[in-house]
Amino acid sequence: MKEFNFENPADREEFMDYKEKEPEKAQEVIDQERKKAEAYALLHQYDKISLEYALATITDPNKRFVQYPESLRLLGELDGKSVFDIGCANGTFTKMIKSAGASEVVGFEPSENELEKARSAEKESPQGIDYVSAYCEIPSDKKFDVVSAIMVIPAVNQEQMEEIFNKASDLLVGGGKFVALTLNHDFKRFGEIVNNRKFSKRADGRIDIDFYNEKGEVYMSIIDTDFSQEEVEKALKDSGFGEIKWESLRVVTAGIEELGTEFWDKYEEDCPYVGLVACKK
Ligand SMILES: C[S@@+](CC[C@H](N)C(=O)[O-])C[C@H]1O[C@@H](n2cnc3c(N)ncnc32)[C@H](O)[C@@H]1O
């Protein structure tokens, strides 16, 4: 396929000629560029909302009382273990992994704004966590006991999910554990506010999520991918994972005590999120 750099005015002009002469091939170029732009937008989605997301990681009830404590439960005993945290954002959960006893923790995050927040938090109160912006910063022979990717699968497209699973597999010791949280494909309450979020299905199958604050105002919106369990399992198996277990999530007692049972009404029966634990062969 002919290559064009659409940021370059001369290439844009050349493309207009090409489109006249080779309309079908030109359409292929357009489709390819759209795909690239979509992948780039996904990879950098959190750059634009890093302040709102930082606040959510410490205030959002779903994160405080479901996602983070349940991810720790799925990670299991961490004493003396090395952990690689993929898509660690500002490091809120990465710090919890270290506090839970892991001997070595490395966080990977592609968003510059998120990574900067994670690194500055580490500088302010050092826990000995390393943060990297690319997998190639990890020595090729380095292996970890555990790899986590909490709410990262919904933030990516198919190719990016496959890359994450391939990297996770490469980075794990044989028999090592991969833990992820993702959207529950069986979730039903679209179009309703489910405690403090509204999930809406787009025509292309993606999910728009609006996050509401205590005043009922939307303070953050994201676009997620809603992979089926079969799609996730196939990609994991293709990357060298054996046994895969899906895990329902619970609300921890502190969440019920702080917000009451009404806030969590139907949450566990129709949970927006689900956990998974996979073992590298
Ligand atoms: C919903 S946030 C989850 C952050 C963190 N794990 C947590 O639970 O607080 C998703 C994160 O995945 C990152 N991300 C997006 N694309 C990624 C990719 N291809 N590989 C790894 N991380 C990615 C985003 O920048 C964002 O920080």
The ligand as an SDF file (V2000), in Angstrom:
LIG
                    3D

 27 29  0  0  0  0  0  0  0  0999 V2000
   -9.0590    2.5630   33.2730 C   0  0  0  0  0  0  0  0  0  0  0  0
   -7.3600    2.9660   33.3420 S   0  0  0  0  0  0  0  0  0  0  0  0
   -6.8360    1.8160   34.5870 C   0  0  0  0  0  0  0  0  0  0  0  0
   -5.6420    2.3160   35.3570 C   0  0  0  0  0  0  0  0  0  0  0  0
   -5.2180    1.4710   36.5440 C   0  0  0  0  0  0  0  0  0  0  0  0
   -4.8840    0.1170   36.1560 N   0  0  0  0  0  0  0  0  0  0  0  0
   -6.2790    1.4850   37.6000 C   0  0  0  0  0  0  0  0  0  0  0  0
   -6.9640    0.4830   37.7410 O   0  0  0  0  0  0  0  0  0  0  0  0
   -6.4320    2.5220   38.2400 O   0  0  0  0  0  0  0  0  0  0  0  0
   -6.6830    2.2510   31.8630 C   0  0  0  0  0  0  0  0  0  0  0  0
   -5.2020    2.5550   31.6860 C   0  0  0  0  0  0  0  0  0  0  0  0
   -4.6890    1.7700   30.5940 O   0  0  0  0  0  0  0  0  0  0  0  0
   -3.7760    2.5880   29.8710 C   0  0  0  0  0  0  0  0  0  0  0  0
   -3.6400    2.0550   28.5040 N   0  0  0  0  0  0  0  0  0  0  0  0
   -4.2810    2.4560   27.3810 C   0  0  0  0  0  0  0  0  0  0  0  0
   -3.8520    1.7400   26.3300 N   0  0  0  0  0  0  0  0  0  0  0  0
   -2.9320    0.8640   26.7880 C   0  0  0  0  0  0  0  0  0  0  0  0
   -2.1230   -0.1470   26.1890 C   0  0  0  0  0  0  0  0  0  0  0  0
   -2.2130   -0.4040   24.8840 N   0  0  0  0  0  0  0  0  0  0  0  0
   -1.2620   -0.8400   26.9670 N   0  0  0  0  0  0  0  0  0  0  0  0
   -1.1930   -0.5960   28.2890 C   0  0  0  0  0  0  0  0  0  0  0  0
   -1.9370    0.3570   28.9190 N   0  0  0  0  0  0  0  0  0  0  0  0
   -2.7930    1.0600   28.1860 C   0  0  0  0  0  0  0  0  0  0  0  0
   -4.4010    3.9600   29.9230 C   0  0  0  0  0  0  0  0  0  0  0  0
   -3.4940    4.9860   29.5810 O   0  0  0  0  0  0  0  0  0  0  0  0
   -4.9090    4.0030   31.3560 C   0  0  0  0  0  0  0  0  0  0  0  0
   -3.9430    4.5090   32.2290 O   0  0  0  0  0  0  0  0  0  0  0  0
  1  2  1  0
  2  3  1  0
  2 10  1  0
  3  4  1  0
  4  5  1  0
  5  6  1  0
  5  7  1  0
  7  8  2  0
  7  9  1  0
 10 11  1  0
 11 12  1  0
 11 26  1  0
 12 13  1  0
 13 14  1  0
 13 24  1  0
 14 15  1  0
 14 23  1  0
 15 16  2  0
 16 17  1  0
 17 18  1  0
 17 23  2  0
 18 19  1  0
 18 20  2  0
 20 21  1  0
 21 22  2  0
 22 23  1  0
 24 25  1  0
 24 26  1  0
 26 27  1  0
M  CHG  2   2   1   9  -1
M  END
$$$$
